[in-house]
């Protein structure tokens, strides 16, 4: 999680700092549906590299947005899921989806 000193004064800036890149938003979008394994996530997000996915998952975990569960199996199975804090972003992501759909319709109608 961010420290008190790292928090921006603006609450919108805080949200953007936590989830403000396209990869984090797409990861959260996936995790809204269910827990995902790393390779599933990698193949479900076009254009993301293994390193970028790893970095973003680590950042989201560090900030308390997602949880990482390692199952004691051979080979080890790891699942990522939204934490309670991450799940509280559900209305924000849904509103973004709704706005995006409206925008897509507007563009299509203008053509």
N, C-alpha and C positions, 0 to 999 in steps of 0.2 A: 504494500500500500504506500501511497504517497505520504511523505512526512508533512507536518504542519507547515514547514518552511517551503516545501515544494508546491503547495496548493496555490493556484492563481487566485487573485482577488475575485475574479468574475466566475460565477458558477457555470456559465456556458463554456468558458475556457477550461474549466476543470473537466467537464464531460468530454470536450474535444481532445484534451490531453490524454484521457483514458481510452477513448474508443475512436479517435479521430483519423484513423487511416482506413483505406478501403479493405485491407486484409482483416483487420480486427472486426470490422462490421460484418464481413462475410462469415467469419468464424462464429461470431455471436449469432448471426442469422441461422446457421446450421444447428448450433447448440440449443436454439429455442425449441427445436423439434424433438431432440433426444441426445443422449451421450454419443460421442463419435470416437473412433479409434484414429490414430494418426494417419495411416495410409488412406483410410476412407476420406478423411478431411482433405488430404493432399490431392486426391483424385477428383474431389467434388468442387474444387475452387480453381477454375481455369487460370493459368498464368502464374500461380504462386509456386515458388521454389521450396524445396525441402528446408533450406536454411531460413528463409523468410517465415515460413509456417512455424518452425521451431522457435525463432526469436519472438514472434507475436504470441504464441501460446505461453511462452515463459513470462512475457510481460503481463499478459492477462492474468496468469496465475499469481504473479508477484503482487499485482494490484487487487487481488481478491475477487476478480470477476468470474474466474473459472476454477474448477478443481481438477486435479490430476490424480487418478486412482490407478495404482499398479497392482495387478492381480498376481498372486504367487503361483504362476504356472510356468511350464517350460514349453515353448518360449514365453517370456513374460508378456502379458497383455496389459496395455495401458489404455484407459479411457478418459476422455475429457468431457466435462459437463459444466453447465452453468452453476455457480454458487448461488446462494440465496440473494446475495448482492447483485450478481449478474442477472438473475431472473427478474429482479426489480426493474431492469431496463426493457423488459418486454413491451410495455406501452410505447416507449420511445421508438423502438425498432418498428413496431406495427404502424405507428404514425408516419414514419419514413416510408414504409412500404405503400401506405395509402396515398401519400403525396406523390410518390414515384409513379404509381399507377395513373393518377390523375394527369400528371405531366405527360406520360406516354400517350394517353388518350388525346390530349390537347394537340400534341405534335402530329399524331396520325390524322386527326381531323383537319389540321391546317394544310396537309399535303394534297 
